[in-house]
Amino acid sequence: MSRSRHGKVNSRWPDRSALASRSGHDGVLRPSAFIKGSQVHTAGRPWGLGAARSTAADAPVARHRRRWHLLLLASLIASSAGRALADFARALDCYHHRRFSEARALFRGVENARPGDPEVDFHLGRLALWFDDADEARHRLERAVAARPADARLRHALGDAFGLLAQRAPLVSKPRWARRCREEYERAIALDPRTVEARWSLLGFLAIAPRLAGGSLERAREQAAEIARLDPLEGRIARGTLALIEGAPAAAFAEYDELLRRDPDHFVALYQIGRCAALSGREVRRGIEALRRCLELSPPAGENRPGHAHVHHRLSELLERDGQAAAAAVSRDAVLRLEPDFRPGKTALRN
């Protein structure tokens, strides 16, 4: 031990003479001379950010250095977090503008900074569904649901993943996946009774699935009524869709005729007239005219509303029916020019 200039014992630093045997015959203190727990002390400056200070004179310098190290670390973390937020915003923008390949690449980059984030898993799961990767979709969406079991949006997406697996599964496995699909849609609706999206998915399941797998047109009509209560326009589309499924195209056309009497340039009604014509083979010329008028109008905003790519898709189908092969090819090219990732089967239920 050594004594301070006030005569008090200083237990922190060993007496130099007591360390002669460890410092060498020349009396020079070596870095290895000062060992206190896991900290290494030298006679000069501290080694590393957490090292103890060697002298009282060095204390302000060490504190200053430590503060700058912490500030530098904080700024690096903030910069990394800021980049991740900016990349996430860019990925969302691509997703909402239906540039799905670009969005998928960006979300995968974001995942490196936010591993296991349910929001990232949700979007990558939805994108996996778009590109028919059922296994990735299931993995990501099950993980997202495990993190947020009360999120209706995640439950709905997981139902979609099980539905895709039901389509791809061997015959003996289809009922199991179909049941899980329906159950997730029902859970989503129970969690958020005002969700139109999950009700649409359940309607599609009930209308198309075999009765043994839980299909029921009567229950599908109940969902259409609930959708109409929540959103009258979506309710019309739901009733029109069921009319087409049941082989009643006149009833489907009638749903939109009422809207067009009030507003001849109602984009969605015009589009649905074209869709009814394309799916039923009725009133083909009228459908072509309605869709061409859509191309002169601005499409409505909304993730699940039809855009000009949808219009060109349905127009190409009608032009083929009408024997206009060259014009149909032009419309098909326009679809891919407007939306390179367009997949008509993914939105066929309502668009």
C-alpha positions in Angstrom: 0.0 0.0 0.0 1.1 3.6 -0.4 0.1 6.8 1.4 -1.4 9.9 -0.2 0.1 13.3 0.4 -2.5 13.7 3.1 -1.1 10.7 5.0 -4.1 8.4 4.2 -3.6 4.9 3.0 -4.3 4.5 -0.7 -5.5 0.9 -1.2 -6.1 1.4 -4.9 -2.5 1.5 -6.1 0.2 -0.8 -4.8 3.4 0.8 -3.5 6.1 0.9 -6.3 8.7 -0.7 -4.0 6.4 -3.6 -3.3 6.2 -4.2 -7.0 9.9 -4.3 -7.7 9.9 -8.0 -7.9 7.2 -7.9 -10.6 8.6 -4.8 -12.4 12.1 -6.1 -13.1 15.5 -5.2 -11.6 15.5 -1.8 -13.3 12.4 -0.8 -11.3 10.4 0.1 -14.4 6.7 -0.9 -14.1 5.5 -3.2 -16.9 1.9 -3.3 -18.1 1.5 -6.7 -16.5 2.4 -5.3 -13.1 -1.1 -3.9 -12.3 -3.8 -6.6 -12.2 -7.1 -5.9 -10.5 -9.8 -8.4 -11.2 -10.4 -8.5 -14.9 -9.1 -4.9 -15.5 -5.6 -4.3 -16.7 -3.9 -1.2 -15.4 -0.8 0.4 -16.8 1.4 3.2 -15.5 0.4 5.2 -18.5 -3.0 5.5 -20.2 -5.9 3.1 -19.6 -6.2 0.2 -22.0 -9.7 0.3 -23.6 -12.9 2.1 -22.8 -13.6 0.4 -19.4 -10.1 0.3 -18.0 -9.3 1.9 -14.7 -7.6 5.3 -14.7 -3.9 5.2 -14.0 -3.5 8.5 -12.2 -5.7 11.3 -10.9 -4.3 13.6 -13.6 -5.4 11.1 -16.3 -9.0 10.9 -15.0 -10.5 13.9 -16.9 -8.9 12.7 -20.2 -10.2 9.2 -19.7 -13.7 10.4 -18.9 -13.6 12.7 -22.0 -12.4 9.8 -24.2 -15.1 7.5 -22.8 -17.8 10.1 -23.5 -16.7 10.4 -27.1 -16.6 6.6 -27.5 -20.2 6.4 -26.3 -21.3 9.3 -28.5 -19.7 7.6 -31.5 -21.4 4.3 -30.7 -24.7 6.0 -30.2 -24.4 7.9 -33.5 -23.5 4.6 -35.4 -26.5 2.9 -33.9 -28.8 5.9 -34.8 -27.4 5.9 -38.3 -28.0 2.2 -38.7 -31.5 2.5 -37.3 -32.2 5.5 -39.6 -31.1 3.6 -42.6 -33.3 0.6 -41.7 -36.3 2.9 -41.3 -35.6 4.6 -44.6 -35.3 1.2 -46.3 -38.5 0.0 -44.7 -40.3 3.1 -46.0 -39.0 2.5 -49.5 -40.0 -1.2 -49.3 -43.6 -0.2 -48.2 -43.8 2.3 -51.0 -42.9 -0.4 -53.6 -45.3 -2.8 -52.0 -48.2 -0.4 -52.2 -47.4 0.5 -55.8 -47.4 -3.1 -56.7 -43.7 -3.3 -57.5 -43.5 -6.6 -55.7 -40.1 -7.9 -56.9 -38.4 -4.7 -55.8 -40.4 -4.7 -52.5 -39.3 -8.2 -51.8 -35.6 -7.4 -52.3 -35.9 -4.3 -50.1 -37.7 -6.1 -47.3 -35.1 -8.8 -47.3 -32.4 -6.1 -46.8 -34.5 -4.6 -43.9 -34.7 -8.0 -42.3 -30.9 -8.0 -41.8 -31.4 -5.0 -39.5 -34.7 -6.1 -38.0 -34.5 -9.9 -37.7 -37.7 -11.6 -36.5 -39.7 -8.3 -36.8 -43.4 -9.4 -37.3 -44.1 -6.5 -39.6 -41.2 -7.5 -41.9 -42.3 -11.1 -41.7 -45.9 -10.1 -42.6 -44.9 -8.3 -45.8 -42.4 -10.9 -46.8 -45.0 -13.6 -46.1 -47.6 -11.7 -48.3 -45.0 -11.4 -51.0 -44.1 -15.1 -50.8 -47.8 -15.8 -51.3 -47.9 -13.5 -54.4 -45.0 -15.5 -55.9 -46.5 -18.8 -54.9 -43.9 -19.7 -52.3 -46.2 -21.5 -49.9 -43.5 -22.8 -47.6 -41.8 -19.5 -47.0 -45.2 -17.8 -46.6 -46.2 -20.3 -43.9 -42.9 -20.1 -42.1 -42.9 -16.3 -42.0 -46.6 -15.8 -41.1 -46.6 -18.5 -38.4 -43.6 -16.7 -36.8 -45.4 -13.3 -37.1 -48.6 -14.8 -35.5 -46.6 -16.3 -32.7 -45.2 -12.8 -31.9 -48.7 -11.1 -32.3 -51.4 -13.7 -31.9 -54.2 -11.1 -31.5 -53.4 -9.3 -34.8 -56.3 -10.0 -37.2 -54.3 -8.9 -40.3 -51.6 -11.6 -39.5 -54.2 -14.2 -38.9 -55.8 -13.4 -42.2 -52.5 -13.7 -44.1 -51.7 -17.0 -42.4 -55.1 -18.3 -43.6 -54.1 -17.3 -47.1 -50.9 -19.3 -46.6 -52.8 -22.4 -45.5 -55.2 -21.9 -48.5 -52.2 -22.0 -50.9 -50.9 -25.1 -49.2 -54.4 -26.7 -49.5 -54.2 -26.1 -53.3 -50.8 -27.6 -53.6 -51.2 -30.5 -51.1 -51.8 -34.2 -52.1 -55.5 -35.1 -52.0 -55.3 -36.7 -48.6 -53.8 -33.6 -47.0 -56.1 -31.0 -48.7 -58.9 -31.2 -46.1 -56.5 -30.5 -43.2 -55.0 -27.4 -44.8 -58.4 -26.2 -45.9 -59.8 -26.5 -42.4 -56.8 -24.5 -41.0 -57.3 -21.9 -43.7 -61.0 -21.4 -42.8 -60.2 -21.4 -39.1 -57.6 -18.6 -39.5 -60.1 -16.5 -41.5 -62.7 -17.0 -38.8 -60.2 -16.0 -36.1 -59.3 -12.9 -38.0 -62.9 -11.9 -38.2 -63.5 -12.7 -34.5 -60.5 -10.4 -33.6 -61.7 -7.6 -35.9 -65.3 -7.9 -37.0 -65.0 -4.9 -39.2 -62.3 -6.4 -41.4 -63.7 -6.5 -45.0 -60.5 -8.2 -46.3 -60.8 -11.3 -44.1 -64.5 -11.5 -44.9 -63.8 -11.5 -48.6 -61.3 -14.4 -48.2 -63.8 -16.3 -46.1 -66.5 -15.7 -48.7 -64.2 -17.0 -51.4 -63.4 -20.1 -49.4 -67.1 -20.8 -48.6 -68.2 -20.3 -52.2 -65.5 -22.4 -53.8 -64.5 -25.1 -51.3 -66.3 -28.5 -51.5 -69.0 -29.0 -48.8 -66.9 -31.7 -47.2 -64.1 -29.2 -46.7 -66.5 -26.6 -45.2 -67.8 -24.9 -48.3 -71.3 -23.4 -48.2 -73.0 -20.9 -50.6 -75.5 -20.0 -47.9 -72.7 -19.0 -45.5 -70.9 -17.2 -48.4 -74.1 -15.1 -48.9 -74.0 -14.2 -45.2 -70.5 -12.9 -45.6 -71.6 -10.9 -48.6 -74.3 -9.3 -46.5 -71.8 -8.4 -43.8 -69.4 -6.9 -46.3 -72.3 -4.8 -47.7 -73.1 -3.6 -44.2 -69.5 -2.5 -43.8 -68.9 -1.2 -47.3 -71.8 -0.9 -49.7 -69.6 -0.8 -52.9 -67.7 -3.9 -51.8 -71.0 -5.5 -50.9 -72.2 -5.0 -54.5 -69.0 -6.6 -55.8 -69.4 -9.5 -53.4 -73.0 -10.1 -54.5 -72.0 -9.8 -58.2 -69.2 -12.3 -57.6 -71.5 -14.8 -56.0 -74.0 -14.4 -58.9 -71.3 -15.3 -61.4 -70.2 -18.3 -59.3 -73.8 -19.5 -59.2 -74.2 -19.0 -63.0 -76.5 -16.0 -62.9 -74.7 -13.3 -64.9 -77.8 -11.2 -65.4 -77.9 -10.6 -61.6 -74.3 -9.7 -61.6 -74.7 -7.1 -64.4 -77.7 -5.7 -62.5 -75.6 -4.9 -59.5 -73.5 -2.4 -61.5 -76.2 -1.1 -63.8 -77.7 0.6 -60.8 -74.5 2.4 -60.1 -74.0 3.4 -63.7 -77.4 5.0 -63.9 -76.3 7.3 -61.1 -72.8 7.8 -62.5 -72.0 6.7 -66.0 -68.3 7.2 -65.4 -68.1 5.1 -62.2 -64.7 3.4 -62.7 -65.4 0.4 -60.5 -68.8 -0.3 -62.0 -67.5 0.0 -65.6 -64.6 -2.3 -64.7 -67.0 -4.9 -63.1 -69.2 -4.8 -66.3 -66.1 -5.7 -68.3 -65.2 -8.4 -65.7 -68.7 -9.9 -65.8 -68.5 -10.0 -69.6 -65.1 -11.7 -69.6 -66.1 -14.3 -67.0 -69.6 -15.1 -68.4 -69.1 -14.6 -72.1 -72.2 -12.4 -72.2 -72.4 -8.8 -73.5 -68.8 -9.0 -74.9 -69.1 -5.8 -76.9 -70.5 -3.9 -74.0 -67.7 -5.1 -71.8 -65.1 -4.0 -74.3 -66.6 -0.5 -74.4 -66.8 -0.3 -70.6 -63.2 -1.2 -70.2 -62.0 1.2 -72.9 -63.8 3.9 -71.1 -61.9 2.9 -67.9 -58.6 3.5 -69.7 -59.7 7.1 -70.1 -60.4 7.5 -66.4 -58.2 7.6 -63.4 -58.5 4.4 -61.3 -59.5 4.7 -57.7 -57.0 4.6 -54.8 -56.8 1.5 -52.7 -54.8 -1.6 -52.4 -57.6 -3.9 -53.6 -59.1 -1.6 -56.2 -58.6 -2.5 -59.9 -56.1 -0.4 -61.8 -55.3 0.0 -65.5 -53.3 -3.3 -65.5 -56.5 -5.1 -64.4 -58.4 -3.3 -67.1 -56.0 -4.3 -69.8 -56.1 -7.9 -68.5 -59.8 -8.2 -68.8 -59.8 -6.3 -72.1 -57.4 -8.8 -73.6 -59.7 -11.6 -72.6 -62.7 -9.9 -74.3 -60.8 -9.0 -77.4 -59.7 -12.6 -77.8 -63.4 -13.7 -77.5 -64.3 -11.1 -80.1 -61.7 -12.3 -82.5 -59.4 -9.3 -82.2 -56.1 -11.2 -81.6 -53.7 -8.3 -82.5 -55.6 -5.9 -80.2 -55.6 -8.5 -77.4 -51.8 -8.9 -77.7 -51.4 -5.1 -77.3 -53.4 -5.2 -74.1 -51.4 -8.1 -72.7 -48.2 -6.2 -73.4 -49.7 -3.2 -71.6 -50.4 -5.3 -68.5 -46.7 -6.2 -68.1 -45.6 -2.7 -68.9 -47.8 -1.3 -66.1 -47.2 -4.1 -63.6 -44.3 -6.4 -64.3 -45.3 -8.7 -61.4 -49.0 -8.8 -62.4 -50.7 -12.2 -61.6 -54.4 -12.2 -62.4 -55.2 -15.2 -60.4 -54.2 -13.5 -57.2 -57.0 -10.9 -57.4 -59.5 -12.8 -59.5 -62.1 -13.2 -56.7 -63.0 -9.6 -56.6 -61.2 -8.1 -59.6 
